[in-house]
Amino acid sequence: MKSSEKAQREKGVPEKPASVPDGGYAWFVLLACFLVFGLTFGVIKAFGVFYVEIHQYFETTATATSWITSIAVATIHIVAPVASALSAHLCHRSVVIVGGLISSLGVVFGSFSRNVIELYLTVGFLNGFGYALTWTPTVTMLGLYFEKRRPVANALASAGECILTFVLTPLFQLLIDSYSWRGALLILGGLQLHLCMCGVLLRPLKAPRDLISEVKAQEEGLSLELLPTEDAEGHIGSRLSVDHETSDALPDDLKEAPNKTQDSDMSRRGELRTKILRYVDYTLIANPRFMVYSMFGVFAALGFFAPALFLVPYARSRGMEEYQAAALVSISAVLDLFGRVFFGWVANLRLVKTVHQLTLSVILLGTVLLLCPLASSFPELVGFSTAYGLVYGATVAIHITVLAEVVGIHRLGSALGFFMLIRSSGGLLGPPIAGFFIDKLSDYGTGFLMAGVALIVSAMFLLLLHQMNLRVESSTNKNCNKSRAEAKEMDMT
């Protein structure tokens, strides 16, 4: 047995997986991710308070104002692969620190904007660019520090979005009342500097033995795929058309020269491809299950960000006071927090498959949003905010966990980047499409209807992913049974 394990190591076969921390300093990484969630997506969800003020100050349409948030969300998604590549090339810590500085400067510059276009460039693009450089590497690092407790860790980290939304929404309203929306943005820019401190907490993790072995095996595999192969007669295959009879007539040193040149050329190509895959795993695009899950992300993003942006304006249009409208966002944030922690814990119990749990929560979220226009009084809106926050938290708690199951943890960094990039179209178009219907029908409730329909459609792709998973499991079981049968026959002989 020991000799076979030694032979496997010599061949580059992955060893038995080494355990990741799942505790100790991993909790500090979880704290950093908690704050990053809050200071990125938590701020985006609380930005609805700014939306009302900016909409009135510049006297623009709902569609024009909503582009500020959508540009920020889309930039986060588009720049995510860049953030993943930079983290692999440099380190997660430095990328997050730079991202925190960029987002802070973007918000500070935005406080001096003279028109909505300048807000697009500062609070929208620059701020979103900084968010991407902080969020993507931090979430990737969290996945490396946790394995057994990964669903709970993801849920606790994402809870930062809920808690800071709960705190920041009334705080933003207070700051706007005291210092105007420009002064509030200036203070927010100072708060964003805490993202740099989150980056400092991201201590590099030594690569586990199984990941090192797997990378080595992949590198050797890639190189071998590109190197010439031997045919049944022992001849080395070559892309250069060399006649066997002619080559036999050549001296040995002349026959070996083309093969040596070709071997070195193919080896260099294999090394180049391996280096590229270390930074950007473009082979994910050819993964059918990953692409189906990415399409789920596109339609889900259409409905994820519009409700949080339009909840305050919708409540104000129904006659609610300023702090009553802000309280609705805080209520949804509290239930969002409970939903993430509770359903993350449920996912960790493995009672049902996480893709099944995600499908059910997405369908429920879409249904709740479709029922929103029926709420008109404050108690009814409180009921909607409660249901929306709970089901939204259940959805967000596990969607990254499902992504890790689809591609494997060793490809999570690149997969997260590509997933965010593909999903960017939904994050960019969601709020403006909702704003378009709001402008045409003069009713903020239509924005919630659009978001609900988009989420129901996204659930269809999760059902398709489930069917693909069943096929993969069936194929794997058949191969295992076949291998067992062959082994049994060999033992009998």
C-alpha positions as CSV (number, residue, x, y, z in Angstrom):
1,M,0.0,0.0,0.0
2,K,2.8,2.4,0.9
3,S,4.7,1.7,-2.3
4,S,1.5,2.4,-4.4
5,E,1.0,5.8,-2.5
6,K,4.6,6.7,-3.2
7,A,4.2,5.8,-6.9
8,Q,1.1,8.0,-7.0
9,R,3.0,10.9,-5.5
10,E,5.8,10.5,-8.0
11,K,3.2,10.5,-10.8
12,G,1.6,13.7,-9.4
13,V,-1.7,12.1,-8.4
14,P,-3.4,14.2,-5.7
15,E,-2.7,13.0,-2.1
16,K,-5.3,12.6,0.5
17,P,-6.8,16.0,1.1
18,A,-5.3,18.0,4.0
19,S,-7.8,19.6,6.3
20,V,-8.2,23.4,6.1
21,P,-8.3,25.4,9.3
22,D,-12.1,25.6,9.9
23,G,-11.3,27.6,13.0
24,G,-8.6,29.6,14.8
25,Y,-7.5,32.5,12.6
26,A,-10.2,31.5,10.1
27,W,-12.6,33.4,12.4
28,F,-10.7,36.6,11.8
29,V,-11.0,36.0,8.0
30,L,-14.7,35.5,8.6
31,L,-14.8,38.9,10.4
32,A,-13.1,40.6,7.5
33,C,-15.6,39.1,5.1
34,F,-18.4,40.1,7.4
35,L,-17.4,43.7,7.2
36,V,-16.7,43.6,3.5
37,F,-20.2,42.3,2.8
38,G,-21.6,45.1,4.9
39,L,-19.6,47.9,3.4
40,T,-20.3,46.8,-0.2
41,F,-23.7,45.2,-0.7
42,G,-25.0,46.6,2.6
43,V,-24.3,50.1,1.4
44,I,-25.9,49.4,-2.0
45,K,-29.1,48.1,-0.3
46,A,-29.2,51.2,2.0
47,F,-28.6,53.6,-1.0
48,G,-32.4,53.8,-1.5
49,V,-32.3,56.7,1.0
50,F,-29.9,58.6,-1.2
51,Y,-32.0,57.7,-4.2
52,V,-34.9,59.9,-3.1
53,E,-32.7,62.9,-2.4
54,I,-30.7,62.7,-5.6
55,H,-33.9,62.1,-7.6
56,Q,-35.4,65.3,-6.2
57,Y,-32.2,67.4,-6.2
58,F,-31.3,66.9,-9.9
59,E,-35.0,66.5,-11.0
60,T,-34.3,63.4,-13.1
61,T,-36.4,60.4,-14.0
62,A,-36.5,57.2,-11.9
63,T,-34.6,55.4,-14.7
64,A,-31.8,58.0,-14.8
65,T,-31.3,57.9,-11.0
66,S,-31.3,54.1,-10.8
67,W,-28.3,54.0,-13.2
68,I,-26.1,55.0,-10.3
69,T,-26.7,51.8,-8.4
70,S,-26.8,49.6,-11.5
71,I,-23.5,50.9,-12.8
72,A,-21.9,50.1,-9.4
73,V,-23.4,46.6,-9.3
74,A,-22.4,45.9,-12.9
75,T,-18.9,47.1,-12.3
76,I,-18.6,44.8,-9.3
77,H,-19.5,41.9,-11.5
78,I,-17.5,42.8,-14.6
79,V,-14.3,43.5,-12.6
80,A,-14.6,40.4,-10.5
81,P,-12.4,38.2,-12.9
82,V,-9.8,41.0,-12.9
83,A,-9.8,40.9,-9.1
84,S,-9.5,37.1,-9.1
85,A,-6.5,37.3,-11.5
86,L,-4.8,40.0,-9.5
87,S,-5.3,38.1,-6.3
88,A,-3.6,35.0,-7.8
89,H,-0.7,37.1,-9.3
90,L,-0.1,39.4,-6.3
91,C,-2.0,38.5,-3.0
92,H,-5.5,38.8,-1.7
93,R,-4.4,41.3,1.0
94,S,-2.9,43.9,-1.2
95,V,-5.8,43.8,-3.7
96,V,-8.4,44.3,-1.0
97,I,-6.4,47.3,0.4
98,V,-6.2,49.0,-3.0
99,G,-9.9,48.3,-3.6
100,G,-10.8,50.0,-0.3
101,L,-8.9,53.1,-1.2
102,I,-10.5,53.2,-4.6
103,S,-14.1,52.9,-3.3
104,S,-13.5,55.5,-0.6
105,L,-12.1,58.0,-3.2
106,G,-15.1,57.3,-5.5
107,V,-17.7,58.1,-2.9
108,V,-15.7,61.2,-1.7
109,F,-15.4,62.5,-5.3
110,G,-19.1,61.7,-5.7
111,S,-20.1,64.2,-2.9
112,F,-18.8,67.0,-5.2
113,S,-20.7,65.9,-8.3
114,R,-22.5,68.6,-10.3
115,N,-24.8,66.4,-12.3
116,V,-25.9,62.8,-12.5
117,I,-23.3,61.8,-15.0
118,E,-20.5,62.6,-12.5
119,L,-22.3,60.4,-10.0
120,Y,-22.3,57.6,-12.6
121,L,-18.5,57.9,-12.8
122,T,-17.7,58.3,-9.1
123,V,-20.4,56.6,-6.9
124,G,-21.2,54.2,-9.8
125,F,-18.0,53.2,-11.6
126,L,-15.1,54.0,-9.2
127,N,-17.0,52.8,-6.2
128,G,-18.1,49.6,-7.9
129,F,-14.5,49.0,-9.1
130,G,-13.2,49.3,-5.5
131,Y,-16.0,47.0,-4.3
132,A,-15.0,44.3,-6.8
133,L,-11.4,44.4,-5.7
134,T,-12.4,43.9,-2.1
135,W,-15.4,41.5,-2.3
136,T,-14.1,38.9,-4.7
137,P,-10.7,38.1,-3.0
138,T,-12.2,38.2,0.5
139,V,-15.0,35.7,-0.4
140,T,-12.4,33.5,-2.1
141,M,-10.1,33.5,0.9
142,L,-13.1,32.6,3.2
143,G,-13.7,29.5,1.0
144,L,-10.1,28.5,1.5
145,Y,-10.2,28.9,5.3
146,F,-13.4,26.8,5.7
147,E,-14.4,23.4,4.4
148,K,-16.7,21.5,6.8
149,R,-18.3,24.7,8.1
150,R,-18.3,26.5,4.8
151,P,-22.1,26.9,4.5
152,V,-22.3,28.4,8.0
153,A,-19.2,30.5,7.3
154,N,-20.7,31.9,4.1
155,A,-24.0,32.6,5.9
156,L,-22.3,34.4,8.8
157,A,-20.1,36.5,6.5
158,S,-23.0,37.5,4.3
159,A,-24.9,38.5,7.5
160,G,-22.7,41.6,7.6
161,E,-24.7,42.9,4.7
162,C,-27.9,42.6,6.8
163,I,-26.5,44.1,10.0
164,L,-24.9,47.1,8.3
165,T,-28.0,47.7,6.2
166,F,-30.0,47.8,9.4
167,V,-27.6,50.3,10.9
168,L,-26.7,52.4,7.9
169,T,-30.2,53.0,6.6
170,P,-31.5,55.2,9.5
171,L,-27.9,56.5,9.9
172,F,-27.9,57.7,6.2
173,Q,-31.3,59.4,6.7
174,L,-30.0,61.1,9.8
175,L,-26.8,62.3,8.1
176,I,-28.8,63.5,5.1
177,D,-31.1,65.5,7.4
178,S,-28.1,67.0,9.2
179,Y,-25.6,67.5,6.4
180,S,-27.5,67.0,3.1
181,W,-26.8,64.1,0.8
182,R,-23.4,65.6,-0.2
183,G,-22.2,65.6,3.4
184,A,-23.6,62.1,4.0
185,L,-21.6,60.8,1.0
186,L,-18.5,62.5,2.3
187,I,-18.9,60.6,5.7
188,L,-19.6,57.4,3.8
189,G,-16.3,57.8,2.0
190,G,-14.6,57.8,5.3
191,L,-16.4,54.7,6.4
192,Q,-15.3,52.9,3.3
193,L,-11.6,53.2,4.4
194,H,-12.4,50.4,6.9
195,L,-12.3,48.1,3.8
196,C,-8.5,48.5,3.9
197,M,-8.4,47.2,7.5
198,C,-10.4,44.2,6.3
199,G,-7.6,43.5,3.7
200,V,-5.0,43.6,6.5
201,L,-6.8,40.7,8.2
202,L,-6.5,38.5,5.2
203,R,-3.3,36.5,6.2
204,P,-2.1,34.3,3.4
205,L,-3.0,30.6,3.9
206,K,-0.4,28.0,3.1
207,A,-1.7,25.8,0.2
208,P,-2.9,22.5,1.4
209,R,-1.1,19.4,0.2
210,D,-4.0,18.2,-1.9
211,L,-4.2,21.5,-3.7
212,I,-0.5,21.5,-4.4
213,S,-0.6,18.0,-5.6
214,E,-3.6,18.7,-7.8
215,V,-2.0,21.8,-9.4
216,K,1.1,19.7,-10.1
217,A,-1.0,17.0,-11.6
218,Q,-2.9,19.5,-13.7
219,E,0.4,21.0,-14.9
220,E,1.8,17.7,-15.8
221,G,-1.4,16.7,-17.5
222,L,-1.6,19.9,-19.5
223,S,2.0,19.5,-20.6
224,L,1.5,15.8,-21.5
225,E,-1.6,16.7,-23.5
226,L,0.4,19.1,-25.7
227,L,3.5,16.8,-26.0
228,P,3.9,14.3,-28.8
229,T,2.4,10.8,-28.1
230,E,3.5,7.4,-29.1
231,D,1.4,5.3,-31.4
232,A,0.9,1.5,-31.3
233,E,4.2,0.8,-33.0
234,G,6.2,3.0,-30.7
235,H,6.6,5.9,-33.1
236,I,6.4,9.4,-31.6
237,G,3.6,11.3,-33.2
238,S,4.5,14.7,-34.7
239,R,2.6,17.5,-36.2
240,L,5.4,17.9,-38.7
241,S,4.8,15.6,-41.6
242,V,7.9,13.4,-41.5
243,D,8.0,10.3,-43.6
244,H,9.0,7.2,-41.6
245,E,11.1,5.7,-44.4
246,T,12.9,9.0,-44.9
247,S,13.4,9.4,-41.1
248,D,14.8,5.9,-40.9
249,A,17.4,6.8,-43.5
250,L,18.6,9.8,-41.5
251,P,21.4,9.6,-38.9
252,D,20.3,9.3,-35.3
253,D,21.4,12.8,-34.3
254,L,19.4,14.3,-37.2
255,K,16.3,12.2,-36.3
256,E,16.4,13.3,-32.7
257,A,16.8,17.0,-33.4
258,P,13.3,17.7,-34.8
259,N,11.8,15.7,-31.9
260,K,13.8,17.6,-29.3
261,T,12.8,21.0,-30.8
262,Q,9.1,19.9,-31.0
263,D,9.2,18.6,-27.4
264,S,10.6,21.9,-26.1
265,D,8.1,23.9,-28.1
266,M,5.1,21.9,-26.9
267,S,6.4,22.0,-23.4
268,R,6.6,25.8,-23.5
269,R,3.0,26.0,-24.8
270,G,1.9,23.7,-21.9
271,E,3.7,25.9,-19.4
272,L,2.1,29.0,-20.8
273,R,-1.3,27.5,-20.7
274,T,-0.8,26.4,-17.1
275,K,0.3,29.9,-16.0
276,I,-2.8,31.4,-17.7
277,L,-5.1,28.8,-15.9
278,R,-3.5,29.8,-12.6
279,Y,-4.8,33.3,-13.0
280,V,-8.0,32.9,-15.1
281,D,-9.5,29.4,-15.5
282,Y,-11.1,30.1,-18.9
283,T,-12.0,26.4,-19.3
284,L,-15.0,27.0,-17.1
285,I,-16.8,28.5,-20.1
286,A,-16.9,24.9,-21.5
287,N,-18.4,23.6,-18.3
288,P,-22.2,23.1,-19.1
289,R,-23.3,23.1,-15.5
290,F,-21.3,26.2,-14.7
291,M,-22.9,28.0,-17.6
292,V,-26.4,27.0,-16.6
293,Y,-25.8,28.2,-13.1
294,S,-24.4,31.5,-14.5
295,M,-27.7,32.0,-16.5
296,F,-29.5,31.5,-13.2
297,G,-27.3,34.3,-11.9
298,V,-28.2,36.7,-14.8
299,F,-32.0,36.5,-14.2
300,A,-31.6,36.4,-10.4
301,A,-29.6,39.6,-10.6
302,L,-32.4,41.3,-12.5
303,G,-34.6,40.8,-9.5
304,F,-32.0,41.0,-6.6
305,F,-31.1,44.7,-6.6
306,A,-34.2,46.5,-7.8
307,P,-36.4,45.9,-4.7
308,A,-33.9,47.2,-2.2
309,L,-33.5,50.4,-4.3
310,F,-37.2,51.1,-4.7
311,L,-38.5,50.0,-1.3
312,V,-38.1,53.5,0.2
313,P,-39.5,55.4,-2.8
314,Y,-42.4,52.9,-2.9
315,A,-43.2,53.5,0.7
316,R,-42.9,57.2,0.3
317,S,-45.3,57.1,-2.6
318,R,-47.8,55.3,-0.4
319,G,-47.8,58.2,2.1
320,M,-45.2,56.8,4.6
321,E,-43.0,59.3,6.5
322,E,-39.2,59.4,5.9
323,Y,-38.2,57.4,8.9
324,Q,-41.0,54.9,8.5
325,A,-39.8,54.2,5.0
326,A,-36.2,53.8,6.3
327,A,-37.5,51.5,9.0
328,L,-38.9,49.1,6.4
329,V,-35.4,48.6,5.0
330,S,-34.1,48.0,8.5
331,I,-36.8,45.4,9.2
332,S,-36.0,43.5,6.1
333,A,-32.3,43.6,7.0
334,V,-33.1,42.0,10.5
335,L,-35.1,39.2,8.9
336,D,-32.5,38.9,6.2
337,L,-29.9,38.3,8.9
338,F,-32.0,35.6,10.5
339,G,-32.7,34.0,7.1
340,R,-29.0,33.8,6.2
341,V,-27.8,32.3,9.6
342,F,-30.7,29.9,10.0
343,F,-30.9,28.6,6.4
344,G,-27.1,28.5,6.3
345,W,-27.2,26.3,9.3
346,V,-29.9,24.1,7.7
347,A,-27.7,23.8,4.6
348,N,-24.8,22.7,6.8
349,L,-26.9,19.8,8.2
350,R,-27.1,18.4,4.6
351,L,-30.8,17.4,5.1
352,V,-31.5,18.2,1.5
353,K,-29.3,19.1,-1.4
354,T,-28.3,22.7,-1.5
355,V,-29.5,23.2,-5.1
356,H,-33.0,22.0,-4.0
357,Q,-33.0,24.4,-1.1
358,L,-31.8,27.3,-3.3
359,T,-34.5,26.5,-5.9
360,L,-37.3,26.6,-3.3
361,S,-36.1,29.9,-1.8
362,V,-35.8,31.6,-5.2
363,I,-39.3,30.6,-6.1
364,L,-40.6,31.9,-2.8
365,L,-38.7,35.2,-3.2
366,G,-40.2,35.8,-6.6
367,T,-43.7,35.1,-5.3
368,V,-43.2,37.5,-2.4
369,L,-42.1,40.3,-4.8
370,L,-45.1,39.6,-7.0
371,L,-47.4,40.2,-4.0
372,C,-45.7,43.5,-3.0
373,P,-48.1,45.9,-5.0
374,L,-50.9,44.6,-2.8
375,A,-49.4,46.2,0.3
376,S,-50.3,49.9,0.7
377,S,-50.5,50.6,4.5
378,F,-47.6,50.6,6.9
379,P,-48.5,47.3,8.7
380,E,-48.9,45.6,5.3
381,L,-45.5,46.9,4.1
382,V,-44.0,45.7,7.4
383,G,-45.3,42.2,6.6
384,F,-43.9,42.4,3.1
385,S,-40.5,43.6,4.4
386,T,-40.5,40.7,6.9
387,A,-41.2,38.1,4.3
388,Y,-38.9,39.6,1.7
389,G,-36.0,39.8,4.1
390,L,-36.4,36.3,5.4
391,V,-36.6,34.6,1.9
392,Y,-33.9,36.9,0.5
393,G,-31.6,35.8,3.3
394,A,-32.4,32.1,2.6
395,T,-31.4,32.7,-1.0
396,V,-28.2,34.6,-0.5
397,A,-27.0,32.3,2.3
398,I,-26.2,29.3,0.0
399,H,-25.8,30.5,-3.6
400,I,-22.0,30.7,-3.3
401,T,-22.0,27.2,-1.6
402,V,-23.9,25.8,-4.7
403,L,-21.3,27.4,-7.0
404,A,-18.5,25.7,-5.1
405,E,-20.3,22.4,-5.5
406,V,-20.7,22.9,-9.2
407,V,-17.0,23.7,-10.0
408,G,-15.1,22.5,-6.9
409,I,-13.4,24.6,-4.3
410,H,-10.0,24.6,-6.1
411,R,-11.6,26.5,-9.0
412,L,-13.8,28.8,-6.8
413,G,-11.7,31.9,-7.3
414,S,-11.9,31.9,-11.1
415,A,-15.5,30.6,-11.1
416,L,-16.6,33.4,-8.8
417,G,-15.0,35.9,-11.1
418,F,-16.5,34.5,-14.3
419,F,-19.9,34.0,-12.5
420,M,-19.9,37.7,-11.5
421,L,-18.9,38.7,-15.0
422,I,-21.7,36.8,-16.7
423,R,-24.2,38.0,-14.0
424,S,-23.2,41.6,-14.6
425,S,-25.7,42.1,-17.4
426,G,-28.5,41.3,-15.0
427,G,-27.1,43.6,-12.3
428,L,-26.7,46.4,-14.8
429,L,-30.1,46.2,-16.4
430,G,-32.3,45.2,-13.4
431,P,-32.8,48.7,-11.8
432,P,-33.1,50.6,-15.1
433,I,-35.7,48.2,-16.5
434,A,-37.7,48.5,-13.3
435,G,-37.3,52.3,-13.5
436,F,-38.5,52.2,-17.1
437,F,-41.8,50.5,-16.1
438,I,-42.1,52.9,-13.1
439,D,-41.7,56.0,-15.4
440,K,-44.2,54.6,-17.9
441,L,-46.9,53.5,-15.4
442,S,-46.1,56.0,-12.6
443,D,-46.2,53.3,-10.0
444,Y,-43.2,51.9,-8.1
445,G,-45.1,48.6,-7.6
446,T,-44.3,47.7,-11.2
447,G,-40.7,47.5,-10.4
448,F,-41.4,44.7,-7.9
449,L,-43.5,42.9,-10.4
450,M,-40.5,42.9,-12.9
451,A,-38.2,41.6,-10.2
452,G,-40.5,38.8,-9.2
453,V,-40.9,37.6,-12.8
454,A,-37.1,37.6,-13.3
455,L,-36.6,35.5,-10.2
456,I,-39.2,32.9,-11.2
457,V,-37.5,32.6,-14.6
458,S,-34.1,32.1,-12.8
459,A,-35.5,29.2,-10.9
460,M,-36.1,27.3,-14.2
461,F,-32.3,27.2,-14.7
462,L,-31.8,25.7,-11.2
463,L,-34.3,23.0,-12.1
464,L,-32.2,22.3,-15.3
465,L,-29.0,22.2,-13.2
466,H,-30.6,19.6,-10.9
467,Q,-31.4,17.4,-14.0
468,M,-27.8,17.8,-15.1
469,N,-26.5,16.8,-11.7
470,L,-28.6,13.7,-11.8
471,R,-27.1,12.7,-15.1
472,V,-23.6,13.2,-13.8
473,E,-24.3,11.1,-10.6
474,S,-25.9,8.4,-12.7
475,S,-22.8,8.3,-15.0
476,T,-20.5,8.2,-12.1
477,N,-22.4,5.4,-10.4
478,K,-22.3,3.3,-13.6
479,N,-18.5,3.8,-13.9
480,C,-18.0,2.8,-10.3
481,N,-20.1,-0.3,-10.7
482,K,-18.2,-1.2,-13.9
483,S,-14.9,-0.8,-12.1
484,R,-16.0,-2.9,-9.2
485,A,-17.2,-5.6,-11.6
486,E,-13.9,-5.6,-13.4
487,A,-11.9,-5.7,-10.2
488,K,-14.1,-8.7,-9.0
489,E,-13.4,-10.6,-12.2
490,M,-9.7,-10.0,-11.9
491,D,-9.8,-11.3,-8.3
492,M,-11.6,-14.4,-9.4
493,T,-9.1,-15.1,-12.1
